[in-house]
């Protein structure tokens, strides 16, 4: 029993820490225990360690760890990718030979595609680049329209020294701006972007399928072992006398039997437990990206929408109709702000509102001339609130320009590649 408890505790702990580290900063977890644990993991614990090390060694240890951490966190490296591949390969090497003699024909038939698909999609996800280069910069500018909420024209990447296309983001690890950047994934040592989003989602599907199959197959094999060990053959023949090994067992006895069979066949048992406890994490990743497709946004854009939601709640978000605001903000040159008709996006789906945020909760100001009735000098230029800007009271008032409905979003996210 202690064996199964130890394995379960280790796997669950690792899975939970990985979940907090990867998802804790998402807007949906703000002001929740998950966000607190994220800050504890990435901020408070490191700061506490530095304070202790400062007293004991004059920060020698923390400086050494900082250099290692800087490489691990701020440089693209294949260590996590290698670990990911080894985890799958070692699990399969442990499981398959130990169970080979007991596989049925149908189970053997499913093994090759389930084993090879994650490796194939991992390779495609890791090697397909969505980086913006001088060669594809123009096509990236025309892939999506600016929505004037999350993405405005006229901004230049200080590193790449090029105009930032809509939905792009500079990645410090890839050292490039990335088309339709979703996030930098350490598991593939690459950014998930416009060109590899299909492969990344197929990787999630194949990993979830492999884990679910491994967990269910391990359960069937160990359950059959218990049936053979605990039930005499005479009681398994015929529908009248057939008996299950767990019949009339207490929960304690049931758990002890599983602990025994897992310790007896530890190669199958350990991989089964790892698969069973990792499968929900893989499914969580997959369902989150299904949600992003449904909502018509990326992980990066989800965080930006979270910021807008907070700004609206704070009363500092304003919007103005594009046709009115163009009087003072005319279009920029075409290489910085492409014409609507040149953008490869459904006709008519263009920004109708220009969104801004202010620091003081007041609308943007406009310049006006003093009239004759003023007590101050006539003709003096003064500033007054611009009535064209209206305070946004709810995130529901803001339209997501990139949301074409689920099927439209699915086609764009998976097949609109540069």
C-alpha positions as CSV (number, residue, x, y, z in Angstrom):
1,X,0.0,0.0,0.0
2,X,2.9,2.3,0.8
3,X,4.3,1.8,-2.7
4,X,1.1,3.0,-4.5
5,X,0.8,5.9,-2.1
6,X,4.3,7.0,-2.7
7,X,4.0,6.8,-6.5
8,X,0.7,8.6,-6.5
9,X,1.9,11.4,-4.2
10,X,5.1,12.0,-6.3
11,X,3.2,12.1,-9.6
12,X,0.4,14.2,-8.3
13,X,2.8,16.7,-6.7
14,X,4.8,17.0,-9.9
15,X,1.7,17.4,-12.0
16,X,0.3,20.1,-9.7
17,X,3.5,22.1,-9.6
18,X,3.8,21.9,-13.4
19,X,0.1,23.1,-13.6
20,X,0.8,26.1,-11.3
21,X,4.0,27.0,-13.0
22,X,2.4,27.0,-16.5
23,X,-1.1,28.3,-15.8
24,X,-0.8,30.3,-12.6
25,X,-0.4,33.6,-14.4
26,X,-3.4,33.3,-16.6
27,X,-6.2,35.9,-16.1
28,X,-8.7,33.3,-15.1
29,X,-6.7,32.5,-12.0
30,X,-6.2,36.1,-10.8
31,X,-7.1,36.6,-7.1
32,X,-7.3,32.8,-6.6
33,X,-5.1,30.4,-4.6
34,X,-3.5,29.2,-7.9
35,X,-2.2,32.8,-8.5
36,X,-0.9,33.0,-5.0
37,X,1.0,29.7,-5.4
38,X,2.4,30.9,-8.7
39,X,3.8,34.0,-7.0
40,X,5.0,31.8,-4.1
41,X,6.8,29.5,-6.6
42,X,8.3,32.2,-8.8
43,X,8.8,35.2,-6.5
44,X,8.5,34.6,-2.7
45,X,10.5,31.3,-2.5
46,X,13.4,32.6,-4.7
47,X,13.5,35.9,-2.8
48,X,13.5,34.0,0.5
49,X,16.3,31.8,-0.7
50,X,18.4,34.8,-1.8
51,X,17.9,36.5,1.6
52,X,19.1,33.4,3.5
53,X,22.0,32.9,1.0
54,X,22.9,36.6,1.5
55,X,23.4,36.0,5.2
56,X,25.2,32.7,4.9
57,X,27.5,32.9,1.8
58,X,27.2,36.5,0.6
59,X,25.0,35.5,-2.3
60,X,27.6,33.2,-3.8
61,X,25.2,30.3,-4.2
62,X,22.4,32.5,-5.5
63,X,24.6,34.1,-8.1
64,X,25.7,30.7,-9.3
65,X,22.1,29.5,-9.5
66,X,21.1,32.8,-11.1
67,X,23.4,32.1,-14.0
68,X,22.0,28.6,-14.4
69,X,18.5,29.9,-14.1
70,X,19.1,32.7,-16.6
71,X,20.2,30.1,-19.1
72,X,17.3,27.8,-18.3
73,X,14.7,30.5,-18.4
74,X,16.0,33.1,-20.8
75,X,17.8,31.0,-23.5
76,X,16.3,28.5,-25.9
77,X,17.6,25.1,-25.0
78,X,16.5,21.5,-25.6
79,X,16.7,20.1,-22.1
80,X,13.0,20.0,-21.4
81,X,12.4,18.7,-24.9
82,X,14.9,15.9,-24.3
83,X,13.3,15.1,-21.0
84,X,9.8,15.0,-22.7
85,X,11.1,12.5,-25.3
86,X,12.9,10.4,-22.7
87,X,9.8,10.3,-20.5
88,X,7.7,8.8,-23.4
89,X,10.4,6.5,-24.7
90,X,11.4,5.1,-21.2
91,X,7.7,4.6,-20.3
92,X,7.2,2.6,-23.5
93,X,10.4,0.6,-23.0
94,X,9.2,-0.3,-19.5
95,X,5.6,-1.1,-20.4
96,X,5.5,-2.7,-23.9
97,X,8.0,-5.6,-23.4
98,X,6.5,-6.5,-20.0
99,X,3.0,-6.7,-21.5
100,X,3.8,-7.9,-25.0
101,X,2.8,-11.6,-24.5
102,X,-0.6,-10.5,-23.2
103,X,-1.6,-8.1,-25.9
104,X,-4.5,-9.0,-28.1
105,X,-4.4,-8.5,-31.9
106,X,-6.5,-5.3,-31.7
107,X,-4.3,-3.9,-28.9
108,X,-1.2,-4.6,-31.0
109,X,-2.7,-2.9,-34.0
110,X,-3.3,0.4,-32.1
111,X,0.2,0.5,-30.6
112,X,2.3,1.8,-33.6
113,X,0.1,4.8,-34.5
114,X,-0.4,5.7,-30.8
115,X,3.4,5.5,-30.1
116,X,4.6,7.2,-33.3
117,X,2.1,10.0,-33.6
118,X,3.3,12.0,-30.6
119,X,6.9,11.8,-31.8
120,X,5.9,12.9,-35.3
121,X,3.8,15.8,-34.2
122,X,6.5,16.8,-31.6
123,X,9.1,16.9,-34.4
124,X,6.8,19.0,-36.6
125,X,5.9,21.4,-33.7
126,X,9.5,21.8,-32.8
127,X,10.9,22.4,-36.3
128,X,8.2,24.5,-37.9
129,X,9.0,28.2,-37.4
130,X,6.5,31.0,-37.2
131,X,9.2,33.6,-36.9
132,X,8.8,36.9,-38.9
133,X,11.7,37.5,-41.2
134,X,12.4,40.2,-43.8
135,X,11.2,37.7,-46.4
136,X,7.7,37.1,-44.9
137,X,7.2,40.4,-43.0
138,X,4.9,41.8,-45.7
139,X,2.7,38.8,-45.8
140,X,2.5,38.8,-42.0
141,X,1.3,42.4,-42.1
142,X,-1.5,41.4,-44.5
143,X,-2.6,38.2,-42.6
144,X,-4.8,40.0,-40.1
145,X,-6.3,43.4,-39.7
146,X,-5.4,45.6,-36.7
147,X,-8.3,45.6,-34.1
148,X,-7.3,48.9,-32.4
149,X,-7.8,47.3,-29.0
150,X,-5.1,44.7,-28.5
151,X,-3.1,45.7,-31.6
152,X,-2.6,49.2,-33.0
153,X,-0.6,50.1,-36.1
154,X,2.5,52.2,-35.9
155,X,4.4,50.2,-33.3
156,X,7.9,48.9,-34.1
157,X,9.8,46.1,-32.4
158,X,12.8,47.6,-30.8
159,X,14.8,44.4,-31.3
160,X,13.7,43.4,-34.8
161,X,13.4,47.0,-36.0
162,X,10.3,46.3,-38.1
163,X,6.7,47.3,-37.8
164,X,4.8,44.8,-35.6
165,X,2.2,42.9,-37.6
166,X,-1.3,42.3,-36.0
167,X,-1.4,39.4,-33.5
168,X,2.4,39.2,-33.4
169,X,4.7,39.2,-30.3
170,X,8.4,39.3,-29.9
171,X,9.8,36.2,-28.1
172,X,13.0,36.8,-26.2
173,X,13.8,33.1,-26.3
174,X,13.3,32.7,-30.1
175,X,14.9,36.1,-30.5
176,X,12.3,37.1,-33.2
177,X,8.8,38.4,-33.6
178,X,6.4,35.5,-34.0
179,X,3.3,35.4,-36.3
180,X,0.1,35.0,-34.3
181,X,2.1,34.1,-31.2
182,X,0.3,32.0,-28.7
183,X,3.1,31.2,-26.2
184,X,6.6,29.9,-26.1
185,X,6.4,26.2,-25.2
186,X,9.4,24.7,-23.3
187,X,8.2,21.2,-24.2
188,X,8.8,21.8,-27.9
189,X,11.6,24.4,-27.5
190,X,9.7,26.6,-29.9
191,X,7.0,29.2,-30.0
192,X,3.5,28.1,-30.8
193,X,2.4,30.4,-33.6
194,X,0.6,30.7,-36.9
195,X,2.6,28.0,-38.7
196,X,2.8,25.2,-36.2
197,X,-0.5,25.6,-34.3
198,X,-2.0,22.7,-36.1
199,X,0.9,20.4,-35.3
200,X,0.9,21.6,-31.6
201,X,-2.8,20.7,-31.2
202,X,-2.4,17.4,-32.9
203,X,0.5,16.8,-30.5
204,X,-1.9,17.5,-27.6
205,X,-4.5,15.1,-29.0
206,X,-2.0,12.3,-29.6
207,X,-0.4,12.7,-26.2
208,X,-3.8,12.6,-24.5
209,X,-4.8,9.6,-26.5
210,X,-1.5,7.8,-25.7
211,X,-1.8,8.5,-22.0
212,X,-5.5,7.4,-21.9
213,X,-4.7,4.2,-23.8
214,X,-1.7,3.4,-21.6
215,X,-3.7,4.0,-18.4
216,X,-6.7,1.9,-19.6
217,X,-4.4,-0.9,-21.0
218,X,-2.4,-1.1,-17.8
219,X,-5.6,-1.3,-15.8
220,X,-7.0,-4.2,-18.0
221,X,-3.7,-6.1,-17.8
222,X,-3.3,-5.8,-14.0
223,X,-7.0,-6.4,-13.5
224,X,-6.7,-9.7,-15.4
225,X,-3.7,-10.6,-13.3
226,X,-5.7,-10.1,-10.1
227,X,-8.6,-12.1,-11.6
228,X,-6.3,-15.0,-12.5
229,X,-4.5,-14.9,-9.1
230,X,-7.5,-14.5,-6.7
231,X,-10.3,-16.4,-8.4
232,X,-10.1,-20.2,-9.0
233,X,-10.5,-21.1,-12.7
234,X,-13.6,-23.1,-11.8
235,X,-15.4,-20.0,-10.7
236,X,-14.7,-18.1,-14.0
237,X,-16.5,-20.6,-16.3
238,X,-20.2,-20.0,-17.1
239,X,-22.4,-17.0,-16.5
240,X,-23.9,-18.6,-13.3
241,X,-20.7,-19.3,-11.5
242,X,-18.6,-16.5,-12.8
243,X,-17.0,-14.3,-10.2
244,X,-15.0,-11.0,-10.1
245,X,-11.9,-10.9,-7.9
246,X,-13.2,-7.7,-6.2
247,X,-16.6,-9.1,-5.2
248,X,-17.6,-8.4,-1.6
249,X,-14.2,-6.7,-0.9
250,X,-13.9,-3.7,1.4
251,X,-12.2,-0.6,0.0
252,X,-9.2,-1.4,2.2
253,X,-8.9,-4.9,0.8
254,X,-9.4,-3.6,-2.7
255,X,-6.6,-1.0,-2.3
256,X,-4.3,-3.6,-0.8
257,X,-4.8,-5.9,-3.8
258,X,-4.0,-3.1,-6.3
259,X,-0.9,-2.2,-4.2
260,X,0.2,-5.8,-4.4
261,X,-0.2,-6.2,-8.1
262,X,1.5,-2.8,-8.8
263,X,4.5,-3.8,-6.7
264,X,4.5,-7.3,-8.4
265,X,4.3,-5.9,-11.9
266,X,5.9,-2.5,-11.2
267,X,6.9,-1.7,-14.8
268,X,3.3,-1.9,-16.0
269,X,1.9,-0.4,-12.7
270,X,4.2,2.6,-12.5
271,X,3.6,3.5,-16.2
272,X,-0.1,3.0,-15.7
273,X,-0.2,5.4,-12.7
274,X,2.0,8.0,-14.5
275,X,-0.3,7.9,-17.5
276,X,-3.5,8.0,-15.5
277,X,-2.3,11.0,-13.5
278,X,-0.8,12.9,-16.4
279,X,-3.7,12.4,-18.7
280,X,-5.9,15.0,-17.0
281,X,-3.0,17.5,-17.4
282,X,-2.8,16.8,-21.2
283,X,-6.6,17.0,-21.5
284,X,-6.5,20.3,-19.6
285,X,-4.0,21.7,-22.1
286,X,-6.1,20.4,-25.0
287,X,-9.4,21.7,-23.6
288,X,-7.8,25.1,-22.9
289,X,-6.8,25.4,-26.6
290,X,-10.2,24.3,-27.7
291,X,-11.6,27.1,-25.6
292,X,-9.1,29.6,-27.2
293,X,-10.2,28.5,-30.6
294,X,-13.9,28.9,-29.6
295,X,-13.2,32.4,-28.3
296,X,-11.0,33.4,-31.3
297,X,-7.9,34.3,-29.3
298,X,-4.5,33.1,-28.4
299,X,-2.9,32.6,-24.9
300,X,-1.1,36.0,-25.4
301,X,-4.4,37.7,-26.4
302,X,-6.2,36.1,-23.5
303,X,-3.8,37.9,-21.1
304,X,-4.3,41.1,-23.0
305,X,-8.1,40.8,-22.7
306,X,-7.7,40.1,-19.0
307,X,-5.8,43.5,-18.7
308,X,-8.6,45.3,-20.6
309,X,-11.2,43.7,-18.3
310,X,-9.4,45.1,-15.2
311,X,-9.0,48.5,-16.9
312,X,-12.7,48.6,-17.6
313,X,-13.5,47.7,-14.0
314,X,-11.2,50.5,-12.9
315,X,-13.0,53.0,-15.2
316,X,-9.9,54.0,-17.3
317,X,-11.0,52.4,-20.7
318,X,-12.5,54.5,-23.5
319,X,-13.5,53.9,-27.1
320,X,-14.4,56.1,-30.1
321,X,-15.9,55.3,-33.4
322,X,-13.2,54.8,-36.1
323,X,-15.0,57.1,-38.6
324,X,-14.9,59.9,-36.1
325,X,-11.4,59.4,-34.8
326,X,-9.9,59.2,-38.3
327,X,-10.4,63.0,-38.4
328,X,-7.4,63.4,-36.0
329,X,-5.6,60.0,-36.7
330,X,-5.4,59.5,-40.4
331,X,-4.1,56.2,-41.8
332,X,-0.4,55.6,-41.6
333,X,1.7,54.6,-44.7
334,X,0.8,51.3,-46.2
335,X,3.9,49.5,-45.1
336,X,3.0,50.3,-41.5
337,X,-0.9,50.2,-41.7
338,X,-2.0,48.2,-44.8
339,X,-5.2,49.2,-46.6
340,X,-8.3,47.2,-45.6
341,X,-8.8,45.8,-49.1
342,X,-5.2,44.3,-49.0
343,X,-5.7,42.4,-45.8
344,X,-6.5,38.7,-46.2
345,X,-9.4,38.7,-43.8
346,X,-13.2,38.4,-44.4
347,X,-14.5,41.6,-46.0
348,X,-16.5,43.7,-43.7
349,X,-14.8,42.3,-40.6
350,X,-12.8,45.4,-39.6
351,X,-12.4,47.5,-36.5
352,X,-15.3,49.9,-35.8
353,X,-14.0,51.2,-32.5
354,X,-10.6,52.6,-31.3
355,X,-9.8,51.6,-27.8
356,X,-7.5,53.5,-25.4
357,X,-6.8,53.5,-21.7
358,X,-6.0,56.6,-19.6
359,X,-4.2,57.1,-16.3
360,X,-6.8,59.3,-14.5
361,X,-10.1,57.9,-15.7
362,X,-10.8,60.9,-17.8
363,X,-11.3,60.7,-21.6
364,X,-8.5,61.8,-23.9
365,X,-8.2,65.6,-24.2
366,X,-8.5,67.7,-27.3
367,X,-7.2,71.2,-28.1
368,X,-9.7,74.0,-28.4
369,X,-9.6,77.8,-28.9
370,X,-10.9,80.1,-26.2
371,X,-14.0,82.0,-27.4
372,X,-14.9,85.6,-26.8
373,X,-17.0,84.8,-23.8
374,X,-14.1,83.4,-22.0
375,X,-12.5,85.4,-19.2
376,X,-9.0,84.5,-20.5
377,X,-7.3,85.8,-23.6
378,X,-9.3,85.2,-26.7
379,X,-7.6,82.7,-29.1
380,X,-5.6,81.0,-26.3
381,X,-5.3,77.2,-26.9
382,X,-6.7,75.1,-24.1
383,X,-7.4,71.4,-23.5
384,X,-10.8,69.9,-22.8
385,X,-12.3,66.4,-22.8
386,X,-12.9,65.0,-26.2
387,X,-16.6,64.0,-26.3
388,X,-15.9,61.4,-29.0
389,X,-14.3,59.1,-26.5
390,X,-16.9,57.2,-24.4
391,X,-16.1,55.3,-21.3
392,X,-16.4,51.5,-21.7
393,X,-18.5,50.1,-18.9
394,X,-18.4,46.3,-19.7
395,X,-16.1,44.0,-21.5
396,X,-19.3,42.8,-23.4
397,X,-19.3,46.2,-25.2
398,X,-15.9,45.3,-26.8
399,X,-15.9,43.2,-30.0
400,X,-13.2,40.6,-30.6
401,X,-12.4,41.3,-34.3
402,X,-10.6,37.9,-34.6
403,X,-13.7,35.8,-33.4
404,X,-15.2,34.4,-36.6
405,X,-17.3,31.8,-34.7
406,X,-16.0,28.3,-33.8
407,X,-15.7,26.9,-37.2
408,X,-14.2,30.0,-38.7
409,X,-11.7,30.3,-35.8
410,X,-10.8,26.6,-36.3
411,X,-10.1,27.1,-39.9
412,X,-8.0,30.2,-39.3
413,X,-6.1,28.8,-36.3
414,X,-5.3,25.4,-37.8
415,X,-5.0,26.1,-41.5
416,X,-4.2,29.8,-42.0
417,X,-0.4,29.4,-42.3
418,X,2.1,31.7,-43.9
